[in-house]
Amino acid sequence: MWPRRVQRQRGATLLVIDPVDTHVDADLVGVRREGAREHIDTLSERYLGHPYRGPDEDRLILDLRPARIRSSLGRLG
């Protein structure tokens, strides 16, 4: 499961789909279970117009801090 890998490695790389293919290397700051279900419901309401309808799984919020930003335009940070 990928959240366990992020916890083990204490970080992640995010690919932001945009015209310059931005990659964000981020450090793991914290992991929370509290409020995770409400958070996914809020996101689903915002983008889909209804509460999350996916599988009823144990949810986590991974708090990440950007460490480095790269794009096809070069290193941004």
PyMOL Python script that loads the backbone (N, CA, C, O; Angstrom):
from pymol import cmd

cmd.read_pdbstr("""\
ATOM      1  N   MET A   1       0.840  -1.178   0.000  1.00  0.00           N
ATOM      2  CA  MET A   1       0.000   0.000   0.000  1.00  0.00           C
ATOM      3  C   MET A   1       0.884   1.240   0.000  1.00  0.00           C
ATOM      4  O   MET A   1       1.796   1.338   0.821  1.00  0.00           O
ATOM      5  N   TRP A   2       0.638   2.186  -0.896  1.00  0.00           N
ATOM      6  CA  TRP A   2       1.542   3.315  -1.064  1.00  0.00           C
ATOM      7  C   TRP A   2       1.644   4.240   0.137  1.00  0.00           C
ATOM      8  O   TRP A   2       2.725   4.792   0.343  1.00  0.00           O
ATOM      9  N   PRO A   3       0.597   4.464   0.965  1.00  0.00           N
ATOM     10  CA  PRO A   3       0.810   5.325   2.139  1.00  0.00           C
ATOM     11  C   PRO A   3       1.865   4.765   3.091  1.00  0.00           C
ATOM     12  O   PRO A   3       2.601   5.526   3.718  1.00  0.00           O
ATOM     13  N   ARG A   4       1.941   3.456   3.201  1.00  0.00           N
ATOM     14  CA  ARG A   4       2.978   2.856   4.063  1.00  0.00           C
ATOM     15  C   ARG A   4       4.366   3.138   3.514  1.00  0.00           C
ATOM     16  O   ARG A   4       5.301   3.383   4.277  1.00  0.00           O
ATOM     17  N   ARG A   5       4.506   3.103   2.183  1.00  0.00           N
ATOM     18  CA  ARG A   5       5.797   3.395   1.561  1.00  0.00           C
ATOM     19  C   ARG A   5       6.200   4.847   1.827  1.00  0.00           C
ATOM     20  O   ARG A   5       7.366   5.125   2.108  1.00  0.00           O
ATOM     21  N   VAL A   6       5.239   5.773   1.739  1.00  0.00           N
ATOM     22  CA  VAL A   6       5.521   7.185   2.019  1.00  0.00           C
ATOM     23  C   VAL A   6       5.966   7.345   3.477  1.00  0.00           C
ATOM     24  O   VAL A   6       6.900   8.093   3.766  1.00  0.00           O
ATOM     25  N   GLN A   7       5.301   6.646   4.382  1.00  0.00           N
ATOM     26  CA  GLN A   7       5.680   6.709   5.797  1.00  0.00           C
ATOM     27  C   GLN A   7       7.069   6.120   6.016  1.00  0.00           C
ATOM     28  O   GLN A   7       7.864   6.683   6.769  1.00  0.00           O
ATOM     29  N   ARG A   8       7.367   5.015   5.379  1.00  0.00           N
ATOM     30  CA  ARG A   8       8.663   4.368   5.543  1.00  0.00           C
ATOM     31  C   ARG A   8       9.790   5.233   4.983  1.00  0.00           C
ATOM     32  O   ARG A   8      10.848   5.359   5.598  1.00  0.00           O
ATOM     33  N   GLN A   9       9.556   5.825   3.816  1.00  0.00           N
ATOM     34  CA  GLN A   9      10.581   6.639   3.161  1.00  0.00           C
ATOM     35  C   GLN A   9      10.584   8.078   3.653  1.00  0.00           C
ATOM     36  O   GLN A   9      11.506   8.836   3.351  1.00  0.00           O
ATOM     37  N   ARG A  10       9.559   8.460   4.408  1.00  0.00           N
ATOM     38  CA  ARG A  10       9.427   9.807   4.965  1.00  0.00           C
ATOM     39  C   ARG A  10       9.331  10.884   3.897  1.00  0.00           C
ATOM     40  O   ARG A  10       9.725  12.027   4.129  1.00  0.00           O
ATOM     41  N   GLY A  11       8.804  10.522   2.717  1.00  0.00           N
ATOM     42  CA  GLY A  11       8.638  11.520   1.666  1.00  0.00           C
ATOM     43  C   GLY A  11       7.989  10.924   0.446  1.00  0.00           C
ATOM     44  O   GLY A  11       7.712   9.726   0.386  1.00  0.00           O
ATOM     45  N   ALA A  12       7.742  11.805  -0.558  1.00  0.00           N
ATOM     46  CA  ALA A  12       7.094  11.376  -1.791  1.00  0.00           C
ATOM     47  C   ALA A  12       7.464  12.334  -2.908  1.00  0.00           C
ATOM     48  O   ALA A  12       7.907  13.456  -2.662  1.00  0.00           O
ATOM     49  N   THR A  13       7.274  11.874  -4.145  1.00  0.00           N
ATOM     50  CA  THR A  13       7.380  12.742  -5.307  1.00  0.00           C
ATOM     51  C   THR A  13       6.009  12.825  -5.938  1.00  0.00           C
ATOM     52  O   THR A  13       5.377  11.802  -6.204  1.00  0.00           O
ATOM     53  N   LEU A  14       5.545  14.043  -6.178  1.00  0.00           N
ATOM     54  CA  LEU A  14       4.232  14.271  -6.762  1.00  0.00           C
ATOM     55  C   LEU A  14       4.413  14.762  -8.185  1.00  0.00           C
ATOM     56  O   LEU A  14       5.281  15.595  -8.444  1.00  0.00           O
ATOM     57  N   LEU A  15       3.618  14.265  -9.103  1.00  0.00           N
ATOM     58  CA  LEU A  15       3.608  14.740 -10.478  1.00  0.00           C
ATOM     59  C   LEU A  15       2.378  15.610 -10.639  1.00  0.00           C
ATOM     60  O   LEU A  15       1.249  15.146 -10.478  1.00  0.00           O
ATOM     61  N   VAL A  16       2.606  16.879 -10.960  1.00  0.00           N
ATOM     62  CA  VAL A  16       1.521  17.822 -11.170  1.00  0.00           C
ATOM     63  C   VAL A  16       1.301  17.927 -12.672  1.00  0.00           C
ATOM     64  O   VAL A  16       2.196  18.349 -13.404  1.00  0.00           O
ATOM     65  N   ILE A  17       0.122  17.547 -13.130  1.00  0.00           N
ATOM     66  CA  ILE A  17      -0.168  17.573 -14.560  1.00  0.00           C
ATOM     67  C   ILE A  17      -0.467  19.015 -14.965  1.00  0.00           C
ATOM     68  O   ILE A  17      -1.510  19.571 -14.620  1.00  0.00           O
ATOM     69  N   ASP A  18       0.459  19.597 -15.693  1.00  0.00           N
ATOM     70  CA  ASP A  18       0.304  20.944 -16.215  1.00  0.00           C
ATOM     71  C   ASP A  18       1.170  21.056 -17.468  1.00  0.00           C
ATOM     72  O   ASP A  18       1.863  20.099 -17.812  1.00  0.00           O
ATOM     73  N   PRO A  19       1.149  22.175 -18.146  1.00  0.00           N
ATOM     74  CA  PRO A  19       1.894  22.287 -19.407  1.00  0.00           C
ATOM     75  C   PRO A  19       3.408  22.099 -19.277  1.00  0.00           C
ATOM     76  O   PRO A  19       4.074  21.829 -20.277  1.00  0.00           O
ATOM     77  N   VAL A  20       3.967  22.236 -18.071  1.00  0.00           N
ATOM     78  CA  VAL A  20       5.416  22.105 -17.918  1.00  0.00           C
ATOM     79  C   VAL A  20       5.815  20.869 -17.109  1.00  0.00           C
ATOM     80  O   VAL A  20       6.946  20.792 -16.628  1.00  0.00           O
ATOM     81  N   ASP A  21       4.905  19.902 -16.952  1.00  0.00           N
ATOM     82  CA  ASP A  21       5.200  18.644 -16.244  1.00  0.00           C
ATOM     83  C   ASP A  21       5.995  18.877 -14.966  1.00  0.00           C
ATOM     84  O   ASP A  21       7.175  18.535 -14.893  1.00  0.00           O
ATOM     85  N   THR A  22       5.366  19.441 -13.988  1.00  0.00           N
ATOM     86  CA  THR A  22       6.018  19.782 -12.730  1.00  0.00           C
ATOM     87  C   THR A  22       6.082  18.567 -11.806  1.00  0.00           C
ATOM     88  O   THR A  22       5.098  17.843 -11.655  1.00  0.00           O
ATOM     89  N   HIS A  23       7.248  18.348 -11.188  1.00  0.00           N
ATOM     90  CA  HIS A  23       7.453  17.307 -10.186  1.00  0.00           C
ATOM     91  C   HIS A  23       7.782  17.998  -8.873  1.00  0.00           C
ATOM     92  O   HIS A  23       8.619  18.900  -8.832  1.00  0.00           O
ATOM     93  N   VAL A  24       7.120  17.574  -7.796  1.00  0.00           N
ATOM     94  CA  VAL A  24       7.368  18.147  -6.483  1.00  0.00           C
ATOM     95  C   VAL A  24       7.890  17.039  -5.579  1.00  0.00           C
ATOM     96  O   VAL A  24       7.187  16.060  -5.329  1.00  0.00           O
ATOM     97  N   ASP A  25       9.122  17.183  -5.084  1.00  0.00           N
ATOM     98  CA  ASP A  25       9.643  16.273  -4.072  1.00  0.00           C
ATOM     99  C   ASP A  25       9.227  16.841  -2.725  1.00  0.00           C
ATOM    100  O   ASP A  25       9.459  18.017  -2.443  1.00  0.00           O
ATOM    101  N   ALA A  26       8.608  15.999  -1.888  1.00  0.00           N
ATOM    102  CA  ALA A  26       8.062  16.491  -0.632  1.00  0.00           C
ATOM    103  C   ALA A  26       8.483  15.593   0.522  1.00  0.00           C
ATOM    104  O   ALA A  26       8.623  14.380   0.371  1.00  0.00           O
ATOM    105  N   ASP A  27       8.681  16.219   1.678  1.00  0.00           N
ATOM    106  CA  ASP A  27       8.999  15.501   2.911  1.00  0.00           C
ATOM    107  C   ASP A  27       7.710  15.224   3.667  1.00  0.00           C
ATOM    108  O   ASP A  27       6.809  16.062   3.710  1.00  0.00           O
ATOM    109  N   LEU A  28       7.634  14.039   4.264  1.00  0.00           N
ATOM    110  CA  LEU A  28       6.475  13.693   5.085  1.00  0.00           C
ATOM    111  C   LEU A  28       6.605  14.387   6.431  1.00  0.00           C
ATOM    112  O   LEU A  28       7.590  14.190   7.144  1.00  0.00           O
ATOM    113  N   VAL A  29       5.610  15.200   6.780  1.00  0.00           N
ATOM    114  CA  VAL A  29       5.616  15.949   8.028  1.00  0.00           C
ATOM    115  C   VAL A  29       4.799  15.216   9.091  1.00  0.00           C
ATOM    116  O   VAL A  29       5.161  15.226  10.268  1.00  0.00           O
ATOM    117  N   GLY A  30       3.704  14.584   8.685  1.00  0.00           N
ATOM    118  CA  GLY A  30       2.860  13.893   9.649  1.00  0.00           C
ATOM    119  C   GLY A  30       1.802  13.048   8.967  1.00  0.00           C
ATOM    120  O   GLY A  30       1.541  13.194   7.773  1.00  0.00           O
ATOM    121  N   VAL A  31       1.200  12.166   9.742  1.00  0.00           N
ATOM    122  CA  VAL A  31       0.127  11.289   9.268  1.00  0.00           C
ATOM    123  C   VAL A  31      -1.000  11.376  10.290  1.00  0.00           C
ATOM    124  O   VAL A  31      -0.777  11.270  11.496  1.00  0.00           O
ATOM    125  N   ARG A  32      -2.224  11.574   9.779  1.00  0.00           N
ATOM    126  CA  ARG A  32      -3.381  11.669  10.673  1.00  0.00           C
ATOM    127  C   ARG A  32      -4.520  10.810  10.158  1.00  0.00           C
ATOM    128  O   ARG A  32      -4.715  10.664   8.951  1.00  0.00           O
ATOM    129  N   ARG A  33      -5.260  10.253  11.085  1.00  0.00           N
ATOM    130  CA  ARG A  33      -6.492   9.553  10.751  1.00  0.00           C
ATOM    131  C   ARG A  33      -7.696  10.444  11.056  1.00  0.00           C
ATOM    132  O   ARG A  33      -8.726  10.370  10.386  1.00  0.00           O
ATOM    133  N   GLU A  34      -7.546  11.291  12.083  1.00  0.00           N
ATOM    134  CA  GLU A  34      -8.642  12.133  12.524  1.00  0.00           C
ATOM    135  C   GLU A  34      -9.046  13.079  11.396  1.00  0.00           C
ATOM    136  O   GLU A  34      -8.204  13.784  10.840  1.00  0.00           O
ATOM    137  N   GLY A  35     -10.319  13.091  11.065  1.00  0.00           N
ATOM    138  CA  GLY A  35     -10.842  13.995  10.056  1.00  0.00           C
ATOM    139  C   GLY A  35     -10.644  13.549   8.621  1.00  0.00           C
ATOM    140  O   GLY A  35     -11.045  14.254   7.695  1.00  0.00           O
ATOM    141  N   ALA A  36     -10.028  12.381   8.417  1.00  0.00           N
ATOM    142  CA  ALA A  36      -9.720  11.929   7.059  1.00  0.00           C
ATOM    143  C   ALA A  36     -10.986  11.621   6.261  1.00  0.00           C
ATOM    144  O   ALA A  36     -11.064  11.957   5.080  1.00  0.00           O
ATOM    145  N   ARG A  37     -11.967  10.994   6.882  1.00  0.00           N
ATOM    146  CA  ARG A  37     -13.217  10.684   6.169  1.00  0.00           C
ATOM    147  C   ARG A  37     -13.942  11.976   5.774  1.00  0.00           C
ATOM    148  O   ARG A  37     -14.437  12.100   4.653  1.00  0.00           O
ATOM    149  N   GLU A  38     -13.999  12.919   6.691  1.00  0.00           N
ATOM    150  CA  GLU A  38     -14.637  14.196   6.401  1.00  0.00           C
ATOM    151  C   GLU A  38     -13.899  14.932   5.285  1.00  0.00           C
ATOM    152  O   GLU A  38     -14.518  15.590   4.448  1.00  0.00           O
ATOM    153  N   HIS A  39     -12.572  14.814   5.281  1.00  0.00           N
ATOM    154  CA  HIS A  39     -11.751  15.475   4.266  1.00  0.00           C
ATOM    155  C   HIS A  39     -12.046  14.933   2.867  1.00  0.00           C
ATOM    156  O   HIS A  39     -12.200  15.712   1.925  1.00  0.00           O
ATOM    157  N   ILE A  40     -12.128  13.600   2.719  1.00  0.00           N
ATOM    158  CA  ILE A  40     -12.404  13.035   1.394  1.00  0.00           C
ATOM    159  C   ILE A  40     -13.841  13.356   0.966  1.00  0.00           C
ATOM    160  O   ILE A  40     -14.106  13.536  -0.223  1.00  0.00           O
ATOM    161  N   ASP A  41     -14.764  13.428   1.924  1.00  0.00           N
ATOM    162  CA  ASP A  41     -16.136  13.830   1.584  1.00  0.00           C
ATOM    163  C   ASP A  41     -16.166  15.275   1.080  1.00  0.00           C
ATOM    164  O   ASP A  41     -16.861  15.578   0.111  1.00  0.00           O
ATOM    165  N   THR A  42     -15.419  16.162   1.731  1.00  0.00           N
ATOM    166  CA  THR A  42     -15.352  17.568   1.310  1.00  0.00           C
ATOM    167  C   THR A  42     -14.770  17.691  -0.092  1.00  0.00           C
ATOM    168  O   THR A  42     -15.298  18.435  -0.919  1.00  0.00           O
ATOM    169  N   LEU A  43     -13.681  16.964  -0.367  1.00  0.00           N
ATOM    170  CA  LEU A  43     -13.077  17.001  -1.706  1.00  0.00           C
ATOM    171  C   LEU A  43     -14.040  16.463  -2.757  1.00  0.00           C
ATOM    172  O   LEU A  43     -14.162  17.029  -3.843  1.00  0.00           O
ATOM    173  N   SER A  44     -14.723  15.365  -2.431  1.00  0.00           N
ATOM    174  CA  SER A  44     -15.670  14.779  -3.367  1.00  0.00           C
ATOM    175  C   SER A  44     -16.832  15.739  -3.641  1.00  0.00           C
ATOM    176  O   SER A  44     -17.271  15.881  -4.782  1.00  0.00           O
ATOM    177  N   GLU A  45     -17.322  16.392  -2.593  1.00  0.00           N
ATOM    178  CA  GLU A  45     -18.392  17.386  -2.773  1.00  0.00           C
ATOM    179  C   GLU A  45     -17.922  18.506  -3.700  1.00  0.00           C
ATOM    180  O   GLU A  45     -18.652  18.928  -4.597  1.00  0.00           O
ATOM    181  N   ARG A  46     -16.695  18.983  -3.475  1.00  0.00           N
ATOM    182  CA  ARG A  46     -16.178  20.094  -4.272  1.00  0.00           C
ATOM    183  C   ARG A  46     -16.038  19.721  -5.744  1.00  0.00           C
ATOM    184  O   ARG A  46     -16.436  20.489  -6.620  1.00  0.00           O
ATOM    185  N   TYR A  47     -15.475  18.547  -6.021  1.00  0.00           N
ATOM    186  CA  TYR A  47     -15.157  18.195  -7.401  1.00  0.00           C
ATOM    187  C   TYR A  47     -16.209  17.330  -8.103  1.00  0.00           C
ATOM    188  O   TYR A  47     -16.295  17.341  -9.331  1.00  0.00           O
ATOM    189  N   LEU A  48     -17.012  16.579  -7.331  1.00  0.00           N
ATOM    190  CA  LEU A  48     -17.998  15.686  -7.936  1.00  0.00           C
ATOM    191  C   LEU A  48     -19.432  16.052  -7.595  1.00  0.00           C
ATOM    192  O   LEU A  48     -20.362  15.583  -8.250  1.00  0.00           O
ATOM    193  N   GLY A  49     -19.624  16.891  -6.571  1.00  0.00           N
ATOM    194  CA  GLY A  49     -20.962  17.325  -6.206  1.00  0.00           C
ATOM    195  C   GLY A  49     -21.706  16.400  -5.264  1.00  0.00           C
ATOM    196  O   GLY A  49     -22.906  16.575  -5.049  1.00  0.00           O
ATOM    197  N   HIS A  50     -21.012  15.407  -4.692  1.00  0.00           N
ATOM    198  CA  HIS A  50     -21.645  14.490  -3.742  1.00  0.00           C
ATOM    199  C   HIS A  50     -20.586  13.918  -2.813  1.00  0.00           C
ATOM    200  O   HIS A  50     -19.398  13.953  -3.135  1.00  0.00           O
ATOM    201  N   PRO A  51     -21.009  13.383  -1.645  1.00  0.00           N
ATOM    202  CA  PRO A  51     -20.042  12.760  -0.735  1.00  0.00           C
ATOM    203  C   PRO A  51     -19.328  11.591  -1.426  1.00  0.00           C
ATOM    204  O   PRO A  51     -19.836  11.021  -2.391  1.00  0.00           O
ATOM    205  N   TYR A  52     -18.163  11.255  -0.921  1.00  0.00           N
ATOM    206  CA  TYR A  52     -17.370  10.167  -1.487  1.00  0.00           C
ATOM    207  C   TYR A  52     -18.157   8.862  -1.464  1.00  0.00           C
ATOM    208  O   TYR A  52     -18.737   8.494  -0.443  1.00  0.00           O
ATOM    209  N   ARG A  53     -18.170   8.166  -2.602  1.00  0.00           N
ATOM    210  CA  ARG A  53     -18.929   6.915  -2.727  1.00  0.00           C
ATOM    211  C   ARG A  53     -18.027   5.706  -2.919  1.00  0.00           C
ATOM    212  O   ARG A  53     -18.510   4.618  -3.233  1.00  0.00           O
ATOM    213  N   GLY A  54     -16.743   5.879  -2.739  1.00  0.00           N
ATOM    214  CA  GLY A  54     -15.807   4.778  -2.928  1.00  0.00           C
ATOM    215  C   GLY A  54     -15.863   3.797  -1.771  1.00  0.00           C
ATOM    216  O   GLY A  54     -16.730   3.902  -0.903  1.00  0.00           O
ATOM    217  N   PRO A  55     -14.943   2.846  -1.757  1.00  0.00           N
ATOM    218  CA  PRO A  55     -14.945   1.829  -0.706  1.00  0.00           C
ATOM    219  C   PRO A  55     -14.770   2.459   0.677  1.00  0.00           C
ATOM    220  O   PRO A  55     -14.069   3.458   0.831  1.00  0.00           O
ATOM    221  N   ASP A  56     -15.407   1.870   1.659  1.00  0.00           N
ATOM    222  CA  ASP A  56     -15.319   2.359   3.037  1.00  0.00           C
ATOM    223  C   ASP A  56     -14.053   1.784   3.666  1.00  0.00           C
ATOM    224  O   ASP A  56     -14.088   0.766   4.358  1.00  0.00           O
ATOM    225  N   GLU A  57     -12.942   2.459   3.409  1.00  0.00           N
ATOM    226  CA  GLU A  57     -11.634   2.015   3.899  1.00  0.00           C
ATOM    227  C   GLU A  57     -11.155   2.939   5.015  1.00  0.00           C
ATOM    228  O   GLU A  57     -11.699   4.025   5.217  1.00  0.00           O
ATOM    229  N   ASP A  58     -10.142   2.495   5.725  1.00  0.00           N
ATOM    230  CA  ASP A  58      -9.483   3.331   6.720  1.00  0.00           C
ATOM    231  C   ASP A  58      -8.743   4.444   5.966  1.00  0.00           C
ATOM    232  O   ASP A  58      -7.882   4.151   5.136  1.00  0.00           O
ATOM    233  N   ARG A  59      -9.056   5.686   6.235  1.00  0.00           N
ATOM    234  CA  ARG A  59      -8.496   6.832   5.516  1.00  0.00           C
ATOM    235  C   ARG A  59      -7.372   7.482   6.311  1.00  0.00           C
ATOM    236  O   ARG A  59      -7.383   7.485   7.542  1.00  0.00           O
ATOM    237  N   LEU A  60      -6.402   8.033   5.585  1.00  0.00           N
ATOM    238  CA  LEU A  60      -5.286   8.771   6.178  1.00  0.00           C
ATOM    239  C   LEU A  60      -5.148  10.116   5.494  1.00  0.00           C
ATOM    240  O   LEU A  60      -5.490  10.263   4.320  1.00  0.00           O
ATOM    241  N   ILE A  61      -4.649  11.095   6.226  1.00  0.00           N
ATOM    242  CA  ILE A  61      -4.213  12.345   5.644  1.00  0.00           C
ATOM    243  C   ILE A  61      -2.702  12.388   5.811  1.00  0.00           C
ATOM    244  O   ILE A  61      -2.191  12.329   6.930  1.00  0.00           O
ATOM    245  N   LEU A  62      -1.993  12.490   4.698  1.00  0.00           N
ATOM    246  CA  LEU A  62      -0.538  12.605   4.725  1.00  0.00           C
ATOM    247  C   LEU A  62      -0.182  14.077   4.577  1.00  0.00           C
ATOM    248  O   LEU A  62      -0.488  14.690   3.554  1.00  0.00           O
ATOM    249  N   ASP A  63       0.457  14.644   5.585  1.00  0.00           N
ATOM    250  CA  ASP A  63       0.887  16.038   5.527  1.00  0.00           C
ATOM    251  C   ASP A  63       2.287  16.073   4.917  1.00  0.00           C
ATOM    252  O   ASP A  63       3.236  15.524   5.477  1.00  0.00           O
ATOM    253  N   LEU A  64       2.399  16.727   3.760  1.00  0.00           N
ATOM    254  CA  LEU A  64       3.656  16.799   3.020  1.00  0.00           C
ATOM    255  C   LEU A  64       4.125  18.244   2.911  1.00  0.00           C
ATOM    256  O   LEU A  64       3.314  19.154   2.739  1.00  0.00           O
ATOM    257  N   ARG A  65       5.454  18.456   3.013  1.00  0.00           N
ATOM    258  CA  ARG A  65       6.050  19.779   2.849  1.00  0.00           C
ATOM    259  C   ARG A  65       6.921  19.752   1.599  1.00  0.00           C
ATOM    260  O   ARG A  65       7.853  18.952   1.521  1.00  0.00           O
ATOM    261  N   PRO A  66       6.636  20.614   0.615  1.00  0.00           N
ATOM    262  CA  PRO A  66       7.456  20.637  -0.603  1.00  0.00           C
ATOM    263  C   PRO A  66       8.921  20.905  -0.263  1.00  0.00           C
ATOM    264  O   PRO A  66       9.232  21.802   0.520  1.00  0.00           O
ATOM    265  N   ALA A  67       9.817  20.116  -0.860  1.00  0.00           N
ATOM    266  CA  ALA A  67      11.252  20.283  -0.630  1.00  0.00           C
ATOM    267  C   ALA A  67      11.959  20.780  -1.893  1.00  0.00           C
ATOM    268  O   ALA A  67      12.912  21.554  -1.809  1.00  0.00           O
ATOM    269  N   ARG A  68      11.492  20.336  -3.057  1.00  0.00           N
ATOM    270  CA  ARG A  68      12.110  20.726  -4.324  1.00  0.00           C
ATOM    271  C   ARG A  68      11.063  20.655  -5.418  1.00  0.00           C
ATOM    272  O   ARG A  68      10.241  19.738  -5.436  1.00  0.00           O
ATOM    273  N   ILE A  69      11.087  21.611  -6.324  1.00  0.00           N
ATOM    274  CA  ILE A  69      10.139  21.649  -7.436  1.00  0.00           C
ATOM    275  C   ILE A  69      10.932  21.670  -8.733  1.00  0.00           C
ATOM    276  O   ILE A  69      11.822  22.500  -8.913  1.00  0.00           O
ATOM    277  N   ARG A  70      10.603  20.752  -9.633  1.00  0.00           N
ATOM    278  CA  ARG A  70      11.275  20.665 -10.938  1.00  0.00           C
ATOM    279  C   ARG A  70      10.219  20.653 -12.030  1.00  0.00           C
ATOM    280  O   ARG A  70       9.107  20.166 -11.822  1.00  0.00           O
ATOM    281  N   SER A  71      10.564  21.188 -13.194  1.00  0.00           N
ATOM    282  CA  SER A  71       9.657  21.145 -14.331  1.00  0.00           C
ATOM    283  C   SER A  71      10.472  21.031 -15.603  1.00  0.00           C
ATOM    284  O   SER A  71      11.702  21.076 -15.579  1.00  0.00           O
ATOM    285  N   SER A  72       9.761  20.881 -16.725  1.00  0.00           N
ATOM    286  CA  SER A  72      10.472  20.821 -18.007  1.00  0.00           C
ATOM    287  C   SER A  72      11.141  22.164 -18.322  1.00  0.00           C
ATOM    288  O   SER A  72      11.947  22.252 -19.248  1.00  0.00           O
ATOM    289  N   LEU A  73      10.809  23.198 -17.561  1.00  0.00           N
ATOM    290  CA  LEU A  73      11.461  24.500 -17.713  1.00  0.00           C
ATOM    291  C   LEU A  73      12.738  24.598 -16.880  1.00  0.00           C
ATOM    292  O   LEU A  73      13.480  25.575 -16.983  1.00  0.00           O
ATOM    293  N   GLY A  74      12.988  23.584 -16.059  1.00  0.00           N
ATOM    294  CA  GLY A  74      14.166  23.575 -15.179  1.00  0.00           C
ATOM    295  C   GLY A  74      13.754  23.518 -13.734  1.00  0.00           C
ATOM    296  O   GLY A  74      12.570  23.410 -13.416  1.00  0.00           O
ATOM    297  N   ARG A  75      14.738  23.592 -12.853  1.00  0.00           N
ATOM    298  CA  ARG A  75      14.472  23.512 -11.412  1.00  0.00           C
ATOM    299  C   ARG A  75      13.875  24.834 -10.946  1.00  0.00           C
ATOM    300  O   ARG A  75      14.410  25.904 -11.239  1.00  0.00           O
ATOM    301  N   LEU A  76      12.747  24.753 -10.207  1.00  0.00           N
ATOM    302  CA  LEU A  76      12.042  25.949  -9.768  1.00  0.00           C
ATOM    303  C   LEU A  76      12.271  26.265  -8.302  1.00  0.00           C
ATOM    304  O   LEU A  76      11.973  27.375  -7.861  1.00  0.00           O
ATOM    305  N   GLY A  77      12.787  25.329  -7.546  1.00  0.00           N
ATOM    306  CA  GLY A  77      12.967  25.619  -6.117  1.00  0.00           C
ATOM    307  C   GLY A  77      13.859  24.615  -5.461  1.00  0.00           C
ATOM    308  O   GLY A  77      14.116  24.709  -4.261  1.00  0.00           O
TER     309      GLY A  77
END
""", "prot")
cmd.dss("prot")
cmd.show_as("cartoon", "prot")
cmd.util.cbc("prot")
cmd.orient("prot")
